[in-house]
Amino acid sequence: MANSIEKMIAETFMQMAEGLETGSFGKRPKVALTGMGSEHGERNCLAAAVEAAKDGIDVYYIGTLEAEGVTTVKVANDEEGHDRMEEMLKNGEVDAAVTMHFPFPIGVSTVGRCVTPATAKEMYIANTTGTSSTDRIEGMIKNAVYGIIAAKACGKKNPTVGILNVDGARQTEKALKQLKDNGYDIAFAESGRADGGCVMRGNDVLQASPDIMVTDSLTGNILVKMLSSFNTGGSFEATGFGYGPGIGEGYEQLVMIVSRASGAPVIANAIRYAAQLVRGKVFEVAKEEFAAVKKAGFKELLDALKASQKPAGEQEDVKEPPKEIVTAQIPGIEVMDLEDAVKALWKIGIYAESGMGCTGPIIRVSDANLAKAEEELKKAGYVS
C-alpha cells in the first residue's frame, strides 16, 4: 500500500515537472507515428519522434528502429504498420496517429497548418487532403467549419476566416455570411490588399492574412507543399505542421497526415499538432461547432445549395441591348456564373459586358446603370 502511494506521488510530481517544462498539465497525449514509407528513410521519422517526445508526449514509433525516449512497436513493413496503427487507435492504446496516407471517408478532410514565409505566422489551411463533399461549393463551406474546429481546439478562441480566390470563392463567401447573419459566430479576415474583403489573394497566402485559409482540398494540398518546401527545391518539406487531422461530423478518430516528402521538423510538428488537439479536446469542440452551425441553418443552406438551379438566362434567347460605354465594375461574380449574370442584365435592358479584373471576374456597366445593375444581380443571387 505504501509503495502504491509513493508511486502515485512520484507520478504526480513527474507530471507537474513536465507541465512546468512544456506548459501543459494533465494526462500525456499518446501519439503513434508510422515510420516506414518516407522518401527520407526511417531515421528521418524516428528523429521526429524523439524530438516531439521531449514536449511531454508519449510517442509510439511504428517501424523497425529504436531510440531512447520513444516506444517502438516493431512491424515488418508499411502495410503491417498501418494495420497496427489502426488497431492501436481502435483499442484506445493511443489518442492520435501521424501517418503518410489514410483512406478517410467522404465528408472527412484534413486541416493543414503551415508557417508563412512573409511573416513567419502560422495559418490553418482548410482543407488539404480528403473530400468534405463531392460538391465543390458545399465542400468549401464545410472546410471553413472544419478549419474553425481545428483552430479552436489548438487554442485560437476567435480565429479569422479568409476564402482563397479560387472557383467557388464568392458562393462560399455568400453562404458563410448567411450563416453569420443567422447567428453562427464566424470572424472574417480582411485581405492585405488595398481593396480588402474576405476573399484572399496570393499575397494573403504568403502573409497569413487570415488564421484560416479556406479552399478546396486539391488547392490546399498544393499550398502546403509549396509553403513547406519553398526553400528546399520541393523534395524535402522543412517547415510547418503537415496536412493535419481528418475532421468531419461524427468522425472521432484522430489521424494526422504528413507526406512521404516531409522532413523530421514537419513530422515532429505534426505530432505536436496532434497533442494540442488531444489536449484541446478536439471532438468536444467539433460537437459544439456543429451544433452551433446547425442552429444557424447549416443543413437548410446546404440543401438549398444542392437544389438550386442556375437562372434560365443561358437557355433563353436574350437580345443584347444597344452598346454603350461601360466604365463601372461589379466584382464578386463567380466565374461560372459570369455569362448568365450578363444575360440577366440584358434581359432588363441594361447593357453589360463580362471581364476579368485584378481581383477576379467582373461585370462592366455604365456609371448610370451601376446601382440598378447591382440591385438586380443581388436579387438574382449573383452577388452578396
Sequence and secondary structure as in RCSB ss.txt:
>XXXX:A:sequence
MANSIEKMIAETFMQMAEGLETGSFGKRPKVALTGMGSEHGERNCLAAAVEAAKDGIDVYYIGTLEAEGVTTVKV
ANDEEGHDRMEEMLKNGEVDAAVTMHFPFPIGVSTVGRCVTPATAKEMYIANTTGTSSTDRIEGMIKNAVYGIIA
AKACGKKNPTVGILNVDGARQTEKALKQLKDNGYDIAFAESGRADGGCVMRGNDVLQASPDIMVTDSLTGNILVK
MLSSFNTGGSFEATGFGYGPGIGEGYEQLVMIVSRASGAPVIANAIRYAAQLVRGKVFEVAKEEFAAVKKAGFKE
LLDALKASQKPAGEQEDVKEPPKEIVTAQIPGIEVMDLEDAVKALWKIGIYAESGMGCTGPIIRVSDANLAKAEE
ELKKAGYVS
>XXXX:A:secstr
 HHHHHHHHHHHHHHHHHHHHHS  SS  EEEEE TT TT HHHHHHHHHHHHTTT EEEEEES   TTSEEEE 
SSHHHHHHHHHHHHHHTS SEEEES     TTEEEEEEEE TTT  EEEEEEEEEES SSHHHHHHHHHHHHHHH
HHHTT SS EEEEESSTTHHHHHHHHHHHHHTT   EE   SSTT  SEE HHHHHHT SSEEE  HHHHHHHHH
HHHHTTTTTSSB SS  SEEEE TT    EEE  TTB HHHHHHHHHHHHHHHHTTHHHHHHHHHHHHHHTTHHH
HHHHHHH    GGGGS           EEEE   GGGHHHHHHHHHHTT   EEEEETTEEEEEE TTTHHHHHH
HHHHTTS  
